[in-house]
Amino acid sequence: PSGHRSPGGGAGPTGRASSWYQALVSWKACLFSEKRTKTSNQLHFNLLFLVSGCVAQESLQSQSGWVPLLLALLHEYTATNSHWQPYFSLWQDFRSLDHPMFWPEEERTRLLQGTGIPEAVEKDLANIHLEYSSIILPFMKAHPTVFDPKLHTLELYKQLVAFVMAYSFQEPLEEEDEDEKGPNPPMMVPVADILNHVANHNANLEYSPQCLRMVTTRPIRKGQEIFNTYGQMANWQLLHMYGFAEPYPGNTNDTADIQMVTVRRAALQRASSQAQQQLVSEQWDFLCQLEMVGEEGAFVLGWDEVLTEEELSTTLKVLCMSEEEFKEYKEQDGWEDDSEGEENSTLSYEALSRLKTPCKKLLYDSVVLTLESYGSDLKAEQDLLNNKEAYEKLSRREQQALHVRYGQKRILHQLLELVR
């Protein structure tokens, strides 16, 4: 099946996992449940005990919120008497994890240019180095009876980050908690992590105060593989975090991005005078003030709609305003007549085809610039996917990267036809 994490998940995608469940399972059946004390929260408590309970929690705080878990994993993975050794024994060697962060930079750039993954990996690696040098290393040096920097190296830390990426779970926060709480730390959930992901899944993990339950979402036949969901993940996110992508058309949650600065670039390119370029710059600055755009932001496109509809709709409208229209818009602090707002409140693909001509032209130019950022065109990749012999000669990395690029380009070309 397509939705498999990279090799190294010792539980195995089809052999060990699916053979456990051979009977017909009805809808909403509980496949298994685990008490919360069986999850990796206990690892953190073990670590605090090892260092005599004298850890100031503030010393382990980080932007990611992963440090306590990763420190505990560093110790437990290398401790011969660890209570968690049977669990870790499923992964004989973390070097078999094949996330893009482990690819040579040249290969990563060549295969994934334009997908957003190289940029995400660069941020990950920078954060990993920063956390290790500023938090992990000082903590280990302060507790030499528990940690050894020669054993608990940066390379092992990086491998454990990938392990947590691929096999951990994060409990969904309530909407009112999202802004109030800090980082939402991951947890390792043995047994739950043997199940692979596809968008069209037939099971999912449910959270309660006492336990975690894996339940079916529809009837499952004898011999049919049980698939969990890691969330509504685009292919670039799956490859980045889990080491695999779903072949087209399997991933109904796939997306493509148009970088916000690409739309600004397209608007500047069509400005025929210095005065018009100045107007575009002022419009962009105002959009930044409205928090509609940012230098590192992206407009996100799904198969059927724009997922960042308000941001894209407002950006296209503002960048296509005349000087007089923009002056009036600024005076209203970005507010507009209710009837006009309702008319443009959503950007389904059907609505995109009804955009005013200047907005369609700007969006078209932005899509063209986005497609130019890839190293190959859609037709070449379509031909490769249709040629079974040629496809099978590709390395696993080349195949996974192809699925990511192809899905994104299909979405972009679909949009191109709508606004042509």
Residue pairs with C-beta under 8 A, 6 or more apart in sequence:
1 13
1 14
1 196
1 198
1 225
1 227
2 198
2 244
2 246
2 247
2 250
3 196
3 197
3 198
3 199
3 227
3 244
3 246
3 250
4 13
4 196
4 244
5 13
5 166
5 167
5 196
5 197
5 242
5 243
5 244
6 96
6 97
6 98
6 99
6 166
6 242
6 243
6 244
7 96
7 98
8 91
8 93
8 94
8 95
8 96
8 97
8 98
9 90
9 91
9 166
9 167
9 193
9 194
10 89
10 90
10 91
10 92
11 17
11 90
11 193
11 194
12 194
13 196
13 225
14 225
16 194
17 194
17 195
17 196
17 225
17 226
18 223
18 224
18 225
18 226
21 31
21 220
21 226
22 222
22 223
23 222
24 219
24 220
24 221
24 222
25 31
25 216
25 219
25 220
25 226
26 216
26 219
27 216
27 217
27 218
27 219
28 215
28 216
28 217
29 215
29 216
30 213
30 214
30 215
31 203
31 214
31 215
31 216
31 226
32 191
32 192
32 213
32 214
33 211
33 212
33 213
33 214
34 189
34 190
34 191
34 192
34 211
34 212
35 210
35 211
36 209
36 210
36 211
36 212
38 190
39 187
39 188
39 189
39 190
39 212
40 69
40 72
40 73
40 168
40 187
40 188
40 189
41 187
43 69
43 72
43 73
43 76
43 84
43 188
44 68
44 69
44 72
46 72
46 76
46 83
47 55
47 68
47 71
47 72
47 75
48 55
50 75
50 143
50 146
51 143
51 146
59 135
59 139
60 67
60 68
60 71
60 135
60 139
61 67
61 182
62 131
62 135
62 183
63 127
63 183
64 127
64 131
64 183
65 182
65 183
65 184
65 185
66 131
66 161
66 164
66 183
66 185
66 186
67 131
67 135
67 136
68 185
69 164
69 168
69 185
69 186
69 187
69 188
70 136
70 157
70 160
70 161
70 164
71 136
71 139
73 160
73 163
73 164
73 188
74 136
74 147
74 152
74 156
74 157
74 160
75 82
75 146
75 147
75 152
76 82
76 83
76 84
76 85
76 88
77 84
77 88
77 156
77 160
78 151
78 152
78 156
79 85
82 88
87 188
87 190
91 163
94 156
94 159
94 160
94 162
94 163
95 159
97 159
97 162
97 163
97 166
97 243
98 243
98 396
98 397
99 162
99 165
99 166
99 239
99 240
99 241
99 242
99 243
100 108
100 112
100 117
100 118
100 121
100 239
100 240
100 243
101 121
101 124
101 125
101 158
101 162
102 162
103 111
103 397
107 397
108 117
108 118
108 121
109 118
110 375
111 397
111 398
111 401
112 118
112 239
112 401
112 404
112 405
113 373
113 374
113 375
114 370
114 373
114 374
114 375
114 405
114 408
115 236
115 374
115 401
115 404
115 405
115 408
116 236
116 257
116 298
117 236
117 239
117 240
117 404
120 236
120 240
121 240
124 161
125 158
128 154
128 157
128 158
128 161
129 154
132 154
132 157
136 152
136 157
137 149
139 147
140 146
140 147
140 148
140 149
140 152
141 147
141 149
162 243
164 186
164 188
165 241
165 242
166 241
166 242
166 243
167 188
167 193
168 186
168 187
168 188
168 189
168 193
169 186
169 187
169 188
169 189
169 192
169 193
169 205
169 212
170 184
170 185
170 186
170 187
171 184
171 187
171 207
172 207
173 181
173 184
189 205
189 212
191 214
192 205
192 212
192 214
192 228
195 203
195 214
195 226
195 227
195 228
196 225
196 227
196 228
197 227
197 228
197 229
197 230
197 233
197 238
197 242
198 227
198 229
198 246
198 250
198 251
199 229
199 232
199 233
199 246
199 250
199 251
199 252
199 253
200 227
200 250
200 252
201 217
201 227
201 228
201 229
202 216
202 217
202 218
202 220
202 224
202 226
202 227
203 214
203 215
203 216
203 217
203 220
203 226
203 227
203 228
203 229
204 214
204 215
204 217
204 228
204 229
205 212
205 213
205 214
205 228
206 212
206 213
206 214
206 215
214 228
216 226
220 226
230 238
230 241
230 242
232 253
233 241
233 251
233 253
234 251
234 253
234 254
234 255
234 407
235 245
235 246
235 251
235 254
235 403
235 404
235 407
235 408
236 245
236 255
236 404
236 408
238 244
238 245
238 246
238 251
239 245
239 400
239 401
239 403
239 404
243 400
244 400
245 251
245 400
245 401
245 403
245 404
245 407
246 254
246 403
247 403
248 254
248 385
248 403
248 406
248 407
248 410
251 407
252 303
253 302
254 302
254 303
254 407
254 408
254 411
255 300
255 301
255 302
255 307
255 408
255 411
256 300
256 301
256 370
256 407
256 408
256 409
256 411
256 412
257 298
257 299
257 300
257 301
257 370
257 408
258 298
258 299
258 301
258 312
258 366
258 367
258 370
258 412
259 297
259 298
259 299
259 370
260 293
260 294
260 295
260 297
260 298
260 299
260 311
260 315
261 295
262 366
262 369
262 370
262 373
263 293
263 299
263 315
263 316
263 319
263 362
263 363
263 366
264 280
264 284
264 293
264 319
265 369
266 362
266 365
266 366
266 369
267 280
267 283
267 284
267 319
267 362
268 277
268 280
268 281
269 365
270 361
270 362
270 365
271 277
271 279
271 280
279 323
279 326
280 319
282 326
283 318
283 319
283 321
283 326
284 293
284 319
286 318
286 326
286 330
286 334
287 293
287 314
287 315
287 318
287 319
288 294
290 314
290 334
292 310
292 311
292 314
292 315
292 318
293 311
293 315
297 311
298 308
299 306
299 308
299 311
299 312
299 315
300 306
300 307
300 308
301 307
301 411
301 412
301 415
302 411
303 411
303 414
304 348
304 349
305 346
305 347
305 348
305 349
306 312
306 313
306 347
306 348
306 349
306 352
309 345
309 346
309 347
310 345
312 347
312 363
313 344
313 345
313 347
314 334
316 355
316 359
316 362
316 363
317 344
317 359
318 326
318 329
319 362
320 356
320 358
320 359
320 362
321 329
329 336
344 351
349 414
349 415
349 418
352 360
352 363
352 415
352 418
352 419
353 418
353 419
355 363
355 419
360 419
361 419
363 415
363 419
364 416
364 419
364 420
367 412
367 415
367 416
367 419
368 416
370 412
371 377
371 378
371 409
371 412
371 413
371 416
374 405
374 409
376 405
377 409
378 406
378 409
378 410
378 413
381 402
381 405
381 406
381 409
382 406
384 390
384 391
384 394
384 402
385 391
385 402
385 406
391 399
391 402
394 402
